[in-house]
Each structure stands twice: as structure tokens, then as C-alpha cells.
Amino acid sequence: MCDEFIHPGLIEDSRISRRTFGLIAVAAAGTAQAAAPKAAVTETDVLIKTPDGTADAALFTPKKAGTYPAVLMWPDIMGLRPAFRDMGHRLAGEGYVVLVPNPFYRSKKAPVIDGPIDWGNAAQRELLSGYRKAITSVASDAKAFLAFLDSQPKTNKRRKAGVQGYCMSGAFAFETAATLPDRMGAVASFHGGGLVTKDPTSPHLLIPKTKARFAVLIAQNDDAKDPQAKDVLKASFAAVGRPAVVEVYPADHGWTVPGGQVYDAVQAERAWSELLKLYRVALA
């Protein structure tokens, strides 16, 4: 989990080029068709009023005429940074209006740590943990961020919205869906931390409050630490009839985010394909 020392070494996170994403896709799919250019995208830095202040965020909008489903992309514990900007850009190119917020806006504007992030550095870990503890309400943030997305002229409000989370924000994605059940049609969690706990506020207990389809993709080392979590999740989804994919990937915690030592291009592309499949069905 993110609050445990499971992120090894440096997270370089230099800006990933659009061409690099295409080359990654080629390597994963083994075909040049995977590198076909996507629609042009506009990237804009925005400020969003919330009950606790003003959040900075990055907004990605397809340039092509028309309206598109909204997606909220919560970053991991390292926050809004170039890797997540590139993922937001890539997803918008698939035909979505994407918002990537700085979840730590109460403490500092993004990037919250300049340069490489060393998860082995106790001072940096403590700093990020402090930012995380300062998040007083995911629910109020989610409402503000979705309201902002719905105010965009290219957002199709007649279609359901999606939400995805990574590491600590896998739980945020669950909470977003429970907070806005009539708006959220899809939830994706990538190596999400703490989805099943004994706490009365455990994210898995929110599943009955949602109306969405789910994809919960679990890291192999997270599964090794808590092998029963996947079974609890599957049972929780089945109990209320929520369509869900719950799968353990042969990759370690953080494998989907470029820049870290555990990044796995092939398994990241598998996860990306699962995300797009979820959105094509649930946000149609």
C-alpha cells in the first residue's frame, strides 16, 4: 500500500513524450497500428473552487468538435506531475474530457516535490504523508471537480462520467462513485491501497452505494500482503450485482505509472486496454 514502503527507489518522472507513449503501445501490442495518432488535445491549467480553498488541476479536452464523457483522474501519492499530465492527455485523445487535480492543494500547488522523488528518503515520505493527512474531504473535492467538468462546453452531461485512481487514490475513486452515484458510471482502481480494511470506513463497504461498473487491478505484491482482499471485493460486488473486473496483475505496486522503477510497459498497456474497455461500455 502507499503508506507502506512499497515504492522502491527513485521515481524519475521526466516528461514523457507523446511519441514515447506510442512506442510503449507498439512494444506491448506488437503492432504498428497501436501507434496510430489520436485526436488532438488541448491542455489547460485550471483553478477550481472547493469548500476548502482553490485546487489547481490540469484539464484535457479533445480539439475535435463534439461533446464527450467526463473523466476524473485522481493521481497517486506523488501527486499531479508530468507522468499524470501525459496520461490525461492520452486519455483525452481517446475521446474524453479529463481532469487531473492536485489532491494536495490544501498544502501546496503542484508539483508538490520538485525533481525526482526518492521513496527511500524518509523526509520526502513524511512530507507526502503530511499532505495526504491534510485531505479533509474527498467527497467535497469530488463534487467540486465533477461540477467543474460538467461546466465545460465539451462535456456530454447526458453520458455517465468515469473516475480512476492510483495507489492511495484507488480509494478516492470508490468514494467518488459513492458520493455521486447517479453521475458516475465507471470506476477504475490501479494498484489501489487500502481498498479492504477492518475499518468501518473501508472503501469496499461503499460498493452498495454506487451504481457503476468497476475495474480493480491489483499489484502482485499487494496481493501477496493481503491475498483475501480480492475475494472480499469480488463477493462485495456480487452481493449487490455490480459488474466488476477484479484481477491481480503480474507486476508490482505502481506498475502503471511511468517514471518509477517498477513501471512495466507491457502490463501497463494491458491495464490501459482494460480501462478503455470499461469506459467504452459504461460511458457509452
Stockholm file with secondary structure:
# STOCKHOLM 1.0

chainA/1-284         MCDEFIHPGLIEDSRISRRTFGLIAVAAAGTAQAAAPKAAVTETDVLIKTPDGTADAALFTPKKAGTYPAVLMWPDIMGLRPAFRDMGHRLAGEGYVVLVPNPFYRSKKAPVIDGPIDWGNAAQRELLSGYRKAITSVASDAKAFLAFLDSQPKTNKRRKAGVQGYCMSGAFAFETAATLPDRMGAVASFHGGGLVTKDPTSPHLLIPKTKARFAVLIAQNDDAKDPQAKDVLKASFAAVGRPAVVEVYPADHGWTVPGGQVYDAVQAERAWSELLKLYRVALA
#=GR chainA/1-284 SS CTTTTCSCSEECCCCCCHHHHHHHHHHHHSSGGGGCCCCCEEEEEEEEEETTEEEEEEEEEECSSSCBCEEEECCCTTCSCHHHHHHHHHHHHTTCEEEEECTTTTTCCSCSSCSCEETTCHHHHHHHHHHHHTCCCHHHHHHHHHHHHHTSTTBCTTSCEEEEEETTHHHHHHHHHHHSTTTEEEEEEESCSSSSCSSTTCGGGGGGGCCCEEEEEEEHHHHHHCTTHHHHHHHHHHHHTCCEEEEEESSCTTTTSTTBTTCCHHHHHHHHHHHHHHHHHHTC
#=GC SS_cons         CTTTTCSCSEECCCCCCHHHHHHHHHHHHSSGGGGCCCCCEEEEEEEEEETTEEEEEEEEEECSSSCBCEEEECCCTTCSCHHHHHHHHHHHHTTCEEEEECTTTTTCCSCSSCSCEETTCHHHHHHHHHHHHTCCCHHHHHHHHHHHHHTSTTBCTTSCEEEEEETTHHHHHHHHHHHSTTTEEEEEEESCSSSSCSSTTCGGGGGGGCCCEEEEEEEHHHHHHCTTHHHHHHHHHHHHTCCEEEEEESSCTTTTSTTBTTCCHHHHHHHHHHHHHHHHHHTC
//
